[in-house]
Amino acid sequence: MSNELLSLTHGFLGLIFLMAFSGIFVWLNRARKDDIDKIRLSVVIMLVISLFLFITGVSAYSIYRQAGSAREFIRASNQPWVHNILMELKEFTGFYVLVLMIVVTYFVFSFNVEILKNQKLKKMLVTLLILVMIWTLITFAFGVYITKVKPI
């Protein structure tokens, strides 16, 4: 798969991931009984997409490590700590999103309609989703930095 196609696929999956995330918040606010099916579907979509994002992200990150890539530019710059700290951290932040999505999916399927009725459960789900989004945005920011240093 070419680098451009890989990057495009990775970005497109990220967009769908964000859309499913937004849908869950709309349905949680509305809190009708039939919305739990939409929430469950969205959570499963987010879980599957986070798996594919992780796979495509690892593949795209290998491009970062190639000879003549952004990694060499960053390490040769006056800020090599960016690679030593941030880019090494990026390798793992995408995996955290996948793990958190497994927890969110288990939570939604375990508590089902109770999430819509019980405010504590709803707040817990919102908190988990916000953690997922924070980790997603951190990973995204690191990826944007790499692309800005040296586009593919």
N, C-alpha and C positions, 0 to 999 in steps of 0.2 A: 504494500500500500504506500502510495507516495506521501511525503511529509505533509503536503498541503491538504490532501484528502483526509489524512489522519487528524490534522488540526481542525479542519472544517467539521468533521464528524464529532470530535470532542466538544467543540463549541456548540454545535446544534443540540447534542445531548444535554449539555449544561442549560441551555435555554428551556428545553422541555422539563428538566428537573425544577427550574425556578417557577415555571407555570404551574406544575403540580403542587408545589409548595404554596403558591398563592391561592390555588383552589381550596386547599385544606383550610386555610384561614377564613375564607369566605363561608364555607360550609360549617365551620365551628361557630362562627358568629351567628349564622342563621339558625342553627341547631334544630332543624326539623328531623323527625325520626328517619325519613328516607335519605337524609344526607349522610348517614353513617356508611351506606354502600358506596357513595362517591368518595368519602374519606378513605375507606379501605382500598378502593381501586387506586386512588392517587398515591397512597402510601406504597402499595405494591409497585406501581409505576416508578416512584422515586427510588425504591430499593433496587429494582432491576437496572434502572438508568445509572444509579450510583455504582453498581457493579461494572457496567460498561464504561462509565467515566473513569473508574479506577484502571481498568484494562487499557483503555486508549491513552489515559494519562501516563501510565508507566511506559507505554510505547513511545509517546511523544517526549517523555523525559529522557529517553535514551538518545534522542536527537540532540538534546542539550549536552550530553556527555561525549558526543563525537568530536573528532579532531577538527579544529577550526570553528568550533561552535561558540555559543554565548558563554559557556563555562570558561573557556580560555580567556575571553575578553574580560570577564568579571574577575577572574583570579589574577590577571595581569594589571588590573586597574589599581587605583589608589585606595580601593575599598574591597580587598579580598575577603573580608569578614562576611560580606554579603553572600558569597558562596559557602563559606565555612559554617555559617549559622543558618541563614534563611533558606538557601537552596537545599541544604541537607535536611532541614525540617520539612520542606515541601514534599519530599519523598514520602513522608509519613502522614501528613495532614489529610491527603486524599483517602488514605485507608481509614482514618478516624471517621470520616463521613460515612463510609460503608458500614462500619461497626455501629455507629449511632443509628443508621437507618434500619439495621436489623433490630435494634432495641425498640425503635418507634413502631416498626411493623408488628413486633410481638405485642407491644403495649396495646395497639389499636385492635388487634384480633383477640386479645385476652379480655379486654374490658368492653369492647363492642359498643352497644347503645348507651351503656352506663356513662361513657365519656360525655355524651350530650346532656345527661341529666345531672351529673355530679360535677360541681364547680372545681373541686380539688383535682379530679382526674383531668378535666379540661385544661386547667392551669399547668398540670404536669406535662401534658401533651404539647401545649404551646411552648413550654420551657425546653423540652427536648427538641422541638422543631427549630427553635431559635438557636440552640447550640449547633444543630446541623447546619443552619444557614451561616452562622459565624465561621465555622470550620470551612464551609464551602467558599465563602468570600475571602478568607485568608489564603486558601489554596489558589483561588482565582487571581488574587493580587500578586502572588509570587509568580504565577504563570505569565501575567501581563508584564511584569518586570523583565522576565527572561526574554519575552518577545520584543520588548522595547529596546533592550540592549542589542540584540541581534535577531532580526526577523528571520523566519525559516526561509 
